[in-house]
Amino acid sequence: MTEDKNYTSTEHRKGSVKEALGKLTGDPRIEAEGRRQKREARAAEAPGTKPAGSDRR
């Protein structure tokens, strides 16, 4: 459980950096990608949900 939590927290941080970088450089694609990554990380942290891509091996 701790490993999953750390992974999603890391993914959320990476998304935040991408979003900020997109805003800073004026690149809407990178900004949107960061928002998407943060949203997926939050969904993975929610109880009763499955992280995106967790069915892959």
C-alpha positions as CSV (number, residue, x, y, z in Angstrom):
1,M,0.0,0.0,0.0
2,T,2.8,2.4,0.8
3,E,4.5,1.8,-2.5
4,D,1.3,2.7,-4.4
5,K,0.8,5.8,-2.3
6,N,4.4,6.9,-3.0
7,Y,4.0,6.3,-6.7
8,T,0.8,8.3,-7.0
9,S,2.3,11.1,-4.9
10,T,5.3,11.1,-7.3
11,E,3.0,11.1,-10.3
12,H,1.1,14.1,-8.8
13,R,4.3,16.0,-8.3
14,K,5.5,15.3,-11.9
15,G,2.1,16.5,-13.2
16,S,2.5,19.7,-11.2
17,V,5.9,20.3,-12.7
18,K,4.6,19.7,-16.2
19,E,1.7,22.0,-15.7
20,A,3.9,24.8,-14.4
21,L,6.4,24.3,-17.2
22,G,3.6,24.5,-19.7
23,K,2.3,27.7,-18.2
24,L,5.8,29.2,-18.0
25,T,6.6,28.4,-21.6
26,G,3.1,29.0,-23.0
27,D,2.8,25.4,-24.2
28,P,-0.9,24.4,-23.8
29,R,-0.2,20.8,-24.6
30,I,2.4,20.3,-21.8
31,E,0.1,22.2,-19.4
32,A,-2.8,20.0,-20.3
33,E,-0.7,16.9,-20.0
34,G,0.3,17.9,-16.5
35,R,-3.3,18.5,-15.4
36,R,-4.2,15.1,-16.8
37,Q,-1.4,13.4,-14.9
38,K,-2.4,15.2,-11.6
39,R,-6.0,14.1,-12.1
40,E,-5.0,10.5,-12.7
41,A,-2.8,10.5,-9.6
42,R,-5.6,11.9,-7.5
43,A,-8.0,9.3,-8.8
44,A,-5.5,6.6,-8.0
45,E,-5.3,7.8,-4.4
46,A,-9.1,7.8,-3.9
47,P,-10.3,4.8,-2.0
48,G,-12.0,2.1,-4.0
49,T,-10.5,3.1,-7.3
50,K,-7.9,1.4,-9.5
51,P,-4.9,3.4,-10.7
52,A,-4.8,4.0,-14.5
53,G,-2.8,1.3,-16.2
54,S,-2.7,-1.0,-13.2
55,D,-4.1,-3.8,-15.3
56,R,-0.9,-3.8,-17.5
57,R,2.1,-6.0,-16.6
